[in-house]
């Protein structure tokens, strides 16, 4: 069973930065590099919002308009890990951030279709 574990969340002041990590394990009948990796966030009282996706080899990245130019997604397939560098953070970025995986999805941002999810990490942006 594939497991995803996020880390790196915390509290930061507006304008600050955080780097989230998501480590994957448990690939019995597949490989990490078969999965497109996504970050999805959910703010209190709101539905899940797709944030970013990186394709299997890291050659293509996609971002929601709300984070474009401030967030950067990357992956290290040798470490089975995906990252989200978040700069110029705003209070509206406050949410629980989840990583989610789906094989060969073409990074279509449909959160209901992702196969595996982590437990989430809290990001709070506040002065």
C-alpha positions as CSV (number, residue, x, y, z in Angstrom):
1,X,0.0,0.0,0.0
2,X,1.4,3.4,-1.0
3,X,1.9,5.8,1.8
4,X,2.5,9.5,1.6
5,X,3.8,11.5,4.6
6,X,4.0,15.3,4.5
7,X,6.2,17.5,6.6
8,X,7.4,21.1,6.8
9,X,4.3,22.9,7.8
10,X,4.1,25.5,10.5
11,X,3.3,29.1,11.3
12,X,4.9,31.9,9.4
13,X,4.4,35.7,9.0
14,X,3.0,37.2,5.8
15,X,5.7,37.4,3.3
16,X,7.6,34.5,4.7
17,X,8.5,31.1,3.2
18,X,8.0,27.5,4.0
19,X,9.1,24.3,2.2
20,X,6.8,21.3,2.3
21,X,8.0,17.7,1.7
22,X,6.1,14.6,0.9
23,X,7.8,11.3,1.2
24,X,6.3,8.2,-0.6
25,X,6.8,4.6,0.2
26,X,5.1,1.2,-0.2
27,X,5.4,0.7,-3.9
28,X,4.9,-3.0,-4.3
29,X,3.4,-3.3,-7.8
30,X,4.4,0.1,-9.1
31,X,7.1,2.7,-8.9
32,X,7.2,6.3,-7.6
33,X,8.2,7.6,-11.0
34,X,4.9,6.3,-12.5
35,X,2.9,8.8,-10.4
36,X,2.1,12.4,-11.1
37,X,2.3,14.2,-7.7
38,X,0.0,16.9,-6.6
39,X,-0.4,19.4,-3.7
40,X,-3.9,20.1,-2.6
41,X,-5.0,22.4,0.2
42,X,-8.1,22.8,2.3
43,X,-8.8,25.9,4.3
44,X,-11.2,25.9,7.3
45,X,-14.8,25.7,6.1
46,X,-13.9,25.4,2.4
47,X,-13.5,22.5,0.0
48,X,-10.2,21.1,-1.3
49,X,-8.3,23.4,-3.7
50,X,-5.8,21.9,-6.1
51,X,-2.5,23.9,-5.8
52,X,0.1,22.3,-8.1
53,X,1.1,19.2,-10.0
54,X,4.4,17.8,-11.3
55,X,4.5,15.0,-13.8
56,X,6.3,11.7,-13.5
57,X,9.8,12.9,-14.6
58,X,9.5,16.4,-13.3
59,X,9.7,17.9,-16.7
60,X,6.3,19.6,-16.5
61,X,4.8,21.6,-13.6
62,X,1.4,23.2,-13.2
63,X,0.0,25.8,-10.8
64,X,-3.3,27.2,-9.7
65,X,-3.5,30.9,-10.5
66,X,-3.7,31.8,-6.8
67,X,-0.1,30.5,-6.2
68,X,1.5,31.0,-9.6
69,X,4.8,32.9,-9.3
70,X,5.0,32.3,-5.5
71,X,5.1,28.5,-5.2
72,X,7.4,26.0,-6.9
73,X,6.9,22.3,-7.0
74,X,9.8,19.8,-7.6
75,X,10.5,16.2,-7.1
76,X,13.4,13.9,-6.4
77,X,12.6,10.4,-7.8
78,X,15.7,8.9,-6.2
79,X,14.3,9.9,-2.8
80,X,10.6,9.3,-3.7
81,X,9.9,12.8,-2.5
82,X,8.0,15.8,-3.8
83,X,8.5,19.3,-2.5
84,X,6.5,22.6,-2.5
85,X,8.5,25.7,-2.0
86,X,6.2,28.5,-0.8
87,X,7.4,32.1,-0.9
88,X,5.6,35.4,-0.3
89,X,3.0,33.7,1.8
90,X,-0.3,35.4,2.4
91,X,-2.9,34.8,5.1
92,X,-5.2,33.3,2.5
93,X,-2.6,30.5,2.0
94,X,-3.5,29.2,5.5
95,X,-4.8,25.7,5.1
96,X,-4.0,22.0,5.6
97,X,-1.7,21.0,2.7
98,X,-2.0,17.4,1.3
99,X,0.1,15.6,-1.2
100,X,-1.8,13.3,-3.5
101,X,-0.7,10.8,-6.2
102,X,-2.2,9.4,-9.4
103,X,-0.3,7.4,-12.0
104,X,-0.1,9.0,-15.5
105,X,-2.9,11.5,-14.9
106,X,-1.5,14.2,-17.2
107,X,-1.8,16.4,-14.2
108,X,-5.5,16.9,-14.6
109,X,-6.6,18.9,-11.6
110,X,-9.5,16.7,-10.4
111,X,-8.9,16.1,-6.8
112,X,-11.6,13.4,-6.5
113,X,-9.6,11.2,-8.9
114,X,-6.4,11.0,-6.9
115,X,-5.5,7.5,-5.7
116,X,-3.4,8.2,-2.7
117,X,-3.3,10.9,-0.1
118,X,-1.1,11.9,2.8
119,X,-2.4,12.9,6.2
120,X,-1.8,16.6,5.6
121,X,0.4,19.3,7.2
122,X,-0.9,22.6,8.6
123,X,0.3,25.9,7.2
124,X,-0.7,29.0,9.1
125,X,0.2,32.5,7.8
126,X,-0.5,35.1,10.4
127,X,1.1,38.2,11.9
